[in-house]
C-alpha cells in the first residue's frame, strides 16, 4: 500500500506543503470546510470537514488510515492534528495537551509564565465584570484580543482615558464575538519593534532559521501589512530575541516540527506576543525564507513529519520582503496589477485576492487585505524599497 498523509487545511498558504508531500510520494487526504479550497485540486481524497472538528477528523482518519496527520500554517488545526495523531497511537511531535498551549492564548500565557518566559502583564477574562476590572487594573490602555482565534481577528487597542460603558462594551463584544471559546485576553500594551522567529525543532533540539521584521497597521487594529528579512535589528538584540524564542519553544514542549514565535522588543527586553507550533503564515516560510536563505522550511517540515531528516542549512544570505495591499472602505471600482510591475527590479510575485465589484470595510484583519507583492534585494532596505515602489503602481479605485 502507498503512503498516505492527511493534511488539515487547503488554502493557498497550505498548497506548498501539499506539493511537498506529493513530491515525497504521499497520497494526499485533504481536509477543509470550504468545498472550493484551492488545495483540493491537488488532493487524492477531498474531505469537506472543518479542520477544527477533531472528532470528525479522527473519524475520517479511522476510515482512510493516514500514516501521519499534519497542518502547515494554520493555528486551530495544530491541536486537531495532535489529537488525531494521539488517538491513532502515533508518537506525537506535540502532545494534545501541549498543543492547547500553542493555540489558545489563555493556556499559552499561563504555560509561558510558569516557565519564566517574559510575557506582558495579562488577564484572562470570562465575563463583562472581569473585563471591566482588567481594564481598570491596566489603567485603561491595553490590548484586547480573543483567546482562541488568529489573523488579528478581534484584536483592538483600547486607549487610555475615560471611556463610557457603551464604548467598553463595544470593544469587549467585538473581541468576545471573535473568540471561539468565548474567553477574552486583556493585556499590557507593549511598544517597540516586532519580529517573528522561524525555527525548526528536531528530536527536541531547535535551530533558528531566520528573524523576520514585522510591520503592522496603526491602532486600533493590528494587522500585518509587511514583513522583511533578515532582521535589521542590532546583533545583540537579535541574540536576546533568539534566547527568548528558545525559552518559549521549550516551554510548549515541542519535540519535532516548525515554530513561529512573535516577539515584541520592549524597553524591558524581548517579550513573547504569541508562539505557534506551525510554519509562519503570510508567505514568510513558503516564500521569504527560501528567497533570503535558500532553506525550504515547508519541505523540511513535511520531511520531518514523514520521519526523514530535514536539510536546514542556509544556501545564501540575501533579503526578501512582502507588502500587503491595504483595503479602503466601499465598493471597488477598479483593482489591477499593471504589467509594468512585473518588469520592476526585484519583483518576484504580485497577486490580488479581491476584484472590482467587491466591497471592503478597511483593513481590520488579515482577511481584509487585497493582495501582496514579494520583492528581493541585496539588503532588507533594498527589498522593502522595491516593494513600496511596486505598491505605488497598483491601480485601485473605489466608487464614490
C-alpha positions as CSV (number, residue, x, y, z in Angstrom):
1,X,0.0,0.0,0.0
2,X,1.2,3.6,-0.7
3,X,2.0,6.1,1.9
4,X,-0.9,8.4,3.0
5,X,-0.7,11.9,4.6
6,X,-3.7,13.7,5.9
7,X,-3.3,17.5,5.6
8,X,-5.6,19.8,7.6
9,X,-6.3,23.0,5.6
10,X,-6.5,23.6,1.9
11,X,-6.0,27.3,1.5
12,X,-3.4,28.9,-0.8
13,X,-1.0,29.1,2.1
14,X,-1.2,25.3,2.6
15,X,-0.5,24.5,-1.1
16,X,3.3,24.4,-0.8
17,X,3.1,21.7,1.9
18,X,0.6,19.7,-0.2
19,X,3.0,19.9,-3.2
20,X,6.0,18.9,-1.0
21,X,4.1,15.9,0.3
22,X,3.1,14.8,-3.2
23,X,6.8,15.0,-4.3
24,X,7.7,12.6,-1.5
25,X,5.2,10.1,-3.0
26,X,2.3,10.6,-0.5
27,X,-1.3,10.1,-1.3
28,X,-2.9,13.3,0.0
29,X,-6.1,13.2,2.1
30,X,-7.0,16.9,2.3
31,X,-9.4,18.3,4.9
32,X,-11.1,21.7,4.6
33,X,-14.5,23.1,5.4
34,X,-14.5,25.1,2.2
35,X,-15.5,22.9,-0.8
36,X,-13.8,25.4,-3.1
37,X,-10.5,25.4,-1.2
38,X,-7.5,25.9,-3.6
39,X,-5.7,22.8,-2.4
40,X,-8.5,20.4,-3.3
41,X,-7.2,20.5,-6.9
42,X,-4.1,18.7,-5.8
43,X,-5.7,16.2,-3.4
44,X,-6.3,12.5,-3.9
45,X,-9.0,12.4,-1.3
46,X,-11.1,15.5,-0.6
47,X,-12.9,15.8,2.7
48,X,-15.2,18.8,3.2
49,X,-14.9,18.8,7.0
50,X,-14.0,21.6,9.5
51,X,-10.3,21.3,10.5
52,X,-11.4,22.3,14.0
53,X,-13.8,19.4,14.4
54,X,-11.3,17.0,16.0
55,X,-13.8,14.2,16.5
56,X,-15.0,14.2,12.8
57,X,-11.4,14.4,11.6
58,X,-10.5,11.5,13.8
59,X,-13.5,9.5,12.4
60,X,-12.3,10.2,8.9
61,X,-8.7,9.2,9.8
62,X,-10.1,5.8,11.0
63,X,-11.6,5.3,7.6
64,X,-8.6,6.4,5.5
65,X,-5.8,5.4,7.8
66,X,-3.1,8.0,7.1
67,X,0.4,7.4,8.1
68,X,0.6,10.9,9.6
69,X,-1.7,13.9,10.1
70,X,-0.2,17.4,9.7
71,X,-1.1,21.0,9.1
72,X,1.1,23.7,7.7
73,X,0.3,27.4,8.5
74,X,-3.0,27.3,10.5
75,X,-3.3,27.6,14.2
76,X,-6.5,25.8,15.1
77,X,-5.7,22.6,13.1
78,X,-2.5,22.2,15.2
79,X,-4.5,20.9,18.1
80,X,-6.7,18.7,15.8
81,X,-3.6,17.1,14.3
82,X,-2.1,16.5,17.7
83,X,-5.4,15.0,19.0
84,X,-5.8,12.7,16.0
85,X,-2.2,11.5,15.9
86,X,-2.5,10.6,19.6
87,X,-5.8,8.8,19.1
88,X,-4.3,6.8,16.3
89,X,-1.5,5.7,18.6
90,X,1.3,7.6,16.8
91,X,4.1,9.2,18.7
92,X,3.1,12.9,18.9
93,X,5.6,15.6,18.0
94,X,3.5,17.8,20.1
95,X,1.0,16.3,22.6
96,X,-2.6,17.4,22.5
97,X,-2.2,19.0,26.0
98,X,0.8,21.0,24.8
99,X,-1.0,21.9,21.5
100,X,-3.5,23.8,23.6
101,X,-0.6,26.0,24.9
102,X,0.4,26.7,21.3
103,X,-3.0,27.7,20.0
104,X,-5.2,29.1,22.9
105,X,-3.8,32.3,24.3
106,X,-5.0,31.9,27.8
107,X,-3.3,28.5,28.0
108,X,-0.2,29.9,26.3
109,X,0.3,32.8,28.6
110,X,-0.1,30.5,31.7
111,X,2.4,28.0,30.3
112,X,5.0,30.6,29.3
113,X,4.7,32.4,32.7
114,X,5.1,29.2,34.6
115,X,8.3,28.6,32.7
116,X,9.6,32.1,33.3
117,X,9.4,33.2,29.7
118,X,8.9,37.0,29.5
119,X,5.4,38.0,28.6
120,X,3.2,41.1,29.0
121,X,1.0,41.6,32.1
122,X,-2.3,39.9,31.2
123,X,-5.7,39.0,32.5
124,X,-7.9,36.1,31.3
125,X,-11.5,37.4,31.1
126,X,-14.6,35.2,31.1
127,X,-17.3,37.9,31.5
128,X,-18.1,41.6,31.4
129,X,-17.3,42.2,35.1
130,X,-13.9,40.6,34.7
131,X,-13.2,42.7,31.6
132,X,-14.1,45.9,33.5
133,X,-11.7,45.0,36.3
134,X,-8.9,44.1,34.0
135,X,-9.2,47.4,32.1
136,X,-9.1,49.3,35.3
137,X,-6.0,47.4,36.5
138,X,-4.1,48.3,33.4
139,X,-5.1,52.0,33.7
140,X,-7.2,51.9,30.5
141,X,-4.6,51.4,27.8
142,X,-4.4,47.8,26.9
143,X,-4.7,45.2,24.1
144,X,-8.0,43.3,23.9
145,X,-7.9,40.1,21.9
146,X,-9.8,36.8,21.6
147,X,-8.2,33.8,23.5
148,X,-8.9,31.5,20.6
149,X,-8.5,32.9,17.1
150,X,-5.8,34.1,14.7
151,X,-5.1,36.5,11.9
152,X,-5.6,39.7,14.0
153,X,-9.3,38.9,14.2
154,X,-11.0,40.7,17.2
155,X,-7.8,42.4,18.3
156,X,-8.1,46.0,19.4
157,X,-6.0,48.6,21.2
158,X,-8.0,50.3,24.0
159,X,-6.6,53.7,24.5
160,X,-6.3,55.3,28.0
161,X,-8.6,57.9,29.3
162,X,-12.2,57.9,30.3
163,X,-14.4,55.5,28.4
164,X,-18.2,55.2,28.6
165,X,-19.7,51.8,29.4
166,X,-21.0,51.7,25.8
167,X,-17.5,52.2,24.3
168,X,-16.0,49.5,26.5
169,X,-18.9,47.0,25.8
170,X,-18.4,47.5,22.1
171,X,-14.7,46.6,22.4
172,X,-15.5,43.6,24.7
173,X,-18.3,42.3,22.4
174,X,-16.1,42.6,19.3
175,X,-13.3,40.5,20.9
176,X,-15.6,38.0,22.6
177,X,-17.5,37.6,19.3
178,X,-14.3,36.6,17.6
179,X,-13.2,34.1,20.3
180,X,-14.1,30.5,19.6
181,X,-14.1,29.7,23.4
182,X,-15.7,33.0,24.5
183,X,-12.7,34.0,26.5
184,X,-11.0,37.4,26.1
185,X,-7.5,38.4,26.9
186,X,-6.7,41.8,28.3
187,X,-3.0,42.6,28.1
188,X,-0.5,45.3,28.8
189,X,0.2,47.3,25.7
190,X,3.8,46.7,24.5
191,X,5.6,49.3,22.4
192,X,8.7,48.5,20.4
193,X,9.9,46.7,17.3
194,X,8.1,43.4,16.5
195,X,9.6,40.4,14.9
196,X,8.8,36.7,14.3
197,X,11.3,33.9,14.8
198,X,11.1,31.0,12.3
199,X,12.6,27.8,13.7
200,X,12.6,24.0,13.4
201,X,12.9,21.5,16.2
202,X,14.3,18.0,15.5
203,X,14.3,15.5,18.4
204,X,14.0,18.3,20.9
205,X,16.8,20.4,19.5
206,X,15.8,23.7,17.9
207,X,17.6,25.5,15.1
208,X,16.6,29.1,14.4
209,X,16.4,29.8,10.7
210,X,15.5,33.4,10.5
211,X,14.3,36.5,12.3
212,X,11.6,38.5,10.4
213,X,10.8,42.2,10.9
214,X,7.1,42.8,11.0
215,X,5.1,46.0,10.1
216,X,1.6,46.5,11.3
217,X,-1.3,48.9,10.8
218,X,-1.8,51.8,13.1
219,X,-4.1,51.3,16.1
220,X,-6.8,50.4,17.0
221,X,-6.3,47.3,14.8
222,X,-3.1,45.3,14.5
223,X,-2.9,43.8,11.0
224,X,0.4,42.8,9.5
225,X,1.0,44.8,6.3
226,X,4.6,43.9,5.5
227,X,7.5,41.6,6.5
228,X,11.2,41.6,5.7
229,X,14.2,39.5,6.4
230,X,16.9,39.2,7.6
231,X,16.1,41.4,10.6
232,X,17.6,44.9,10.7
233,X,17.8,45.0,14.5
234,X,21.2,45.1,16.2
235,X,23.1,41.9,16.7
236,X,22.9,42.0,20.5
237,X,19.1,42.5,20.4
238,X,18.7,39.6,17.9
239,X,20.7,37.4,20.3
240,X,18.3,38.2,23.1
241,X,15.3,37.5,20.8
242,X,16.8,34.1,20.0
243,X,17.1,33.3,23.7
244,X,13.5,34.2,24.4
245,X,12.2,32.3,21.4
246,X,14.1,29.1,22.5
247,X,12.7,29.5,26.0
248,X,9.2,29.7,24.6
249,X,9.7,26.6,22.4
250,X,11.0,24.6,25.3
251,X,8.0,25.7,27.4
252,X,5.4,24.3,25.0
253,X,7.5,21.0,24.8
254,X,7.7,20.8,21.0
255,X,9.7,17.7,20.1
256,X,9.6,17.8,16.3
257,X,8.3,20.4,13.9
258,X,8.3,24.1,13.0
259,X,7.5,27.0,15.2
260,X,6.7,30.7,14.6
261,X,7.3,32.9,17.6
262,X,6.2,36.5,17.6
263,X,8.2,38.8,19.9
264,X,8.0,42.5,20.9
265,X,11.2,44.3,21.8
266,X,10.2,46.4,24.7
267,X,12.3,48.7,27.0
268,X,12.4,45.8,29.5
269,X,13.7,43.4,26.8
270,X,12.0,41.0,24.3
271,X,8.6,39.6,25.4
272,X,6.6,36.9,23.6
273,X,3.4,38.1,21.9
274,X,2.4,34.6,20.7
275,X,4.0,31.3,19.8
276,X,2.7,28.8,17.3
277,X,3.7,25.2,16.7
278,X,3.5,25.6,12.9
279,X,5.1,27.4,10.0
280,X,4.8,31.1,9.8
281,X,1.9,32.3,7.5
282,X,1.8,35.4,5.3
283,X,4.2,33.6,2.9
284,X,7.0,34.1,5.4
285,X,8.2,30.5,5.4
286,X,6.9,29.5,2.0
287,X,8.5,32.4,0.1
288,X,10.6,34.8,2.2
289,X,12.7,32.3,4.0
290,X,13.7,30.4,0.8
291,X,14.4,33.6,-1.0
292,X,16.6,35.0,1.7
293,X,18.3,31.9,3.0
294,X,17.7,29.1,0.5
295,X,16.2,26.9,3.2
296,X,13.0,25.1,2.2
297,X,11.2,25.2,5.5
298,X,7.9,23.9,4.1
299,X,9.7,20.9,2.5
300,X,11.7,20.4,5.7
301,X,8.6,20.3,7.9
302,X,6.9,17.7,5.6
303,X,10.0,15.6,5.5
304,X,10.3,15.7,9.3
305,X,6.6,14.7,9.7
306,X,7.3,11.8,7.4
307,X,10.2,10.7,9.6
308,X,13.0,11.9,7.4
309,X,15.9,14.2,8.3
310,X,15.4,17.8,7.0
311,X,18.1,19.9,5.4
312,X,18.2,23.2,7.4
313,X,21.5,24.5,6.1
314,X,21.5,28.1,4.6
315,X,22.5,28.3,0.9
316,X,22.9,32.0,0.7
317,X,22.4,35.4,2.5
318,X,20.0,37.7,0.7
319,X,17.0,39.8,1.5
320,X,13.3,39.4,0.8
321,X,10.1,41.3,1.7
322,X,6.4,41.1,1.3
323,X,4.0,44.1,1.2
324,X,0.2,43.6,1.5
325,X,-2.2,45.8,-0.3
326,X,-4.4,47.5,2.3
327,X,-8.1,48.0,1.7
328,X,-10.3,51.1,1.9
329,X,-14.0,51.3,2.6
330,X,-16.6,50.9,-0.1
331,X,-17.1,49.1,-3.3
332,X,-14.1,48.6,-5.5
333,X,-14.5,50.1,-9.0
334,X,-11.0,49.0,-10.1
335,X,-8.2,46.8,-8.8
336,X,-5.4,45.9,-11.2
337,X,-1.8,45.0,-11.2
338,X,-0.2,46.8,-14.1
339,X,2.2,44.7,-16.4
340,X,5.0,47.2,-15.6
341,X,5.1,46.0,-12.0
342,X,6.4,42.6,-13.2
343,X,9.2,44.3,-15.0
344,X,10.4,46.2,-12.0
345,X,13.7,45.2,-10.4
346,X,13.4,42.7,-7.6
347,X,9.7,41.9,-8.0
348,X,9.2,38.2,-7.6
349,X,5.4,38.0,-7.3
350,X,2.3,40.1,-7.3
351,X,-1.1,38.6,-6.5
352,X,-4.6,40.0,-5.9
353,X,-7.1,38.4,-3.5
354,X,-10.1,40.8,-4.4
355,X,-11.5,42.1,-7.6
356,X,-13.6,45.0,-8.9
357,X,-17.1,44.8,-7.5
358,X,-16.0,43.5,-4.1
359,X,-16.9,45.6,-1.0
360,X,-14.4,46.2,1.7
361,X,-14.5,47.9,5.1
362,X,-10.9,48.8,5.7
363,X,-8.0,46.6,7.0
364,X,-9.3,45.3,10.3
365,X,-7.9,41.7,9.9
366,X,-5.6,39.8,7.6
367,X,-8.7,38.7,5.6
368,X,-9.3,42.3,4.6
369,X,-6.1,42.7,2.6
370,X,-6.4,43.0,-1.1
371,X,-3.3,41.2,-2.3
372,X,0.5,41.1,-1.9
373,X,3.8,41.9,-3.6
374,X,7.0,40.0,-2.9
375,X,10.4,41.6,-3.6
376,X,14.1,40.7,-3.2
377,X,17.2,42.7,-2.8
378,X,20.8,42.6,-1.6
379,X,19.7,44.1,1.7
380,X,16.3,44.2,3.5
381,X,16.2,48.0,3.0
382,X,16.5,47.5,-0.8
383,X,13.9,44.7,-0.8
384,X,11.5,46.9,1.2
385,X,12.0,50.0,-1.0
386,X,11.4,47.9,-4.1
387,X,8.1,46.7,-2.6
388,X,7.0,50.2,-1.7
389,X,7.6,51.4,-5.3
390,X,5.7,48.4,-6.7
391,X,2.8,49.2,-4.3
392,X,2.5,52.7,-5.8
393,X,1.8,51.1,-9.2
394,X,-1.3,49.2,-8.0
395,X,-4.4,50.6,-9.7
396,X,-7.1,50.8,-7.1
397,X,-10.3,52.9,-7.2
398,X,-13.4,52.9,-5.1
399,X,-16.9,54.0,-6.2
400,X,-17.9,57.4,-4.9
